[in-house]
Each structure stands twice: as structure tokens, then as C-alpha cells.
């Protein structure tokens, strides 16, 4: 999840409208897209959620390893 729209290479609307966060609350999702990796510039990260109401980028390590990172 990220709040930084400029990081997206491609950003589109999504059917998912909310995501549950650590405190049990829900926050709205504005879209879903593809990011260009800032570490390995040839690597794309798919299915990244665009969420305005967070103040830091969140990465799911398990999901990244499943996709070969």
C-alpha cells in the first residue's frame, strides 16, 4: 500500500473499496496498480493499493516472496 501516487507506473480503479488495518479499522482504497521497484529498476510490483489515508508505504514481505522478489 502506498499514498504516493507518483510511484505508480499504472493506476486503475478497483472493485475493492476498503482494507482492514492493524487497529481493526478500515480505510478506503482509491485504486490499484503497478509500481516500478526503486531497488531493482527492472522489477515491477503488481497489485499495489493506492490509499490516501496512510502516512507511510506498507509492504507485504510474504506477498513479495511469493512473486519471486
matplotlib code that plots the C-alpha trace (Angstrom):
import matplotlib.pyplot as plt

x = [0.0, 1.2, -0.1, 2.4, 0.5, 3.7, 5.2, 2.7, 3.6, -0.1, -3.0, -6.6, -9.9, -10.6, -13.6, -12.1, -13.2, -11.7, -8.8, -8.6, -5.6, -3.8, -6.0, -9.1, -10.4, -10.9, -9.5, -10.7, -8.8, -8.5, -7.1, -4.8, -1.8, 1.8, 4.9, 8.4, 10.8, 13.0, 15.7, 15.8, 14.7, 13.8, 11.4, 7.7, 5.4, 1.8, -1.4, -0.2, -3.1, -3.3, -4.6, -4.6, -5.2, -1.9, 1.2, 3.8, 4.3, 3.5, 5.0, 3.8, 7.1, 5.1, 3.4, 6.7, 8.4, 5.5, 6.1, 9.8, 11.3]
y = [0.0, 3.5, 7.0, 8.3, 8.5, 9.4, 6.0, 4.3, 3.3, 2.3, 3.1, 2.0, 1.8, -1.3, -3.2, -3.4, -0.3, -0.8, -2.6, -3.6, -2.2, -3.3, -1.5, -3.3, -0.3, 0.1, 2.7, 3.5, 2.4, 4.8, 2.4, -0.5, -0.5, -1.3, 0.2, 0.3, -1.1, 1.6, -1.0, -3.2, -0.9, -3.7, -5.2, -4.3, -4.8, -5.6, -5.3, -2.3, -0.5, 3.3, 4.5, 8.2, 7.9, 6.2, 8.2, 5.6, 2.9, -0.7, -3.8, -7.4, -9.4, -12.7, -11.5, -10.3, -13.6, -15.5, -13.4, -14.1, -11.0]
z = [0.0, -0.7, -0.5, -3.1, -6.5, -8.3, -7.6, -9.9, -13.4, -14.0, -11.7, -12.2, -10.3, -8.3, -7.1, -3.6, -1.7, 1.8, 3.5, 7.1, 9.1, 12.2, 14.7, 13.3, 11.5, 7.7, 5.3, 1.8, -1.3, -4.2, -6.8, -7.6, -9.9, -10.8, -9.2, -10.7, -8.0, -6.5, -5.6, -8.7, -11.6, -13.9, -11.4, -11.4, -8.3, -9.2, -7.2, -5.1, -3.4, -3.6, -0.2, 0.7, 4.4, 5.3, 6.1, 5.1, 2.5, 3.6, 2.0, 2.5, 2.6, 2.2, -0.9, -2.4, -1.8, -3.4, -6.5, -6.7, -5.0]

ax = plt.figure().add_subplot(projection="3d")
ax.plot(x, y, z, "-o")
ax.set_aspect("equal")
plt.show()
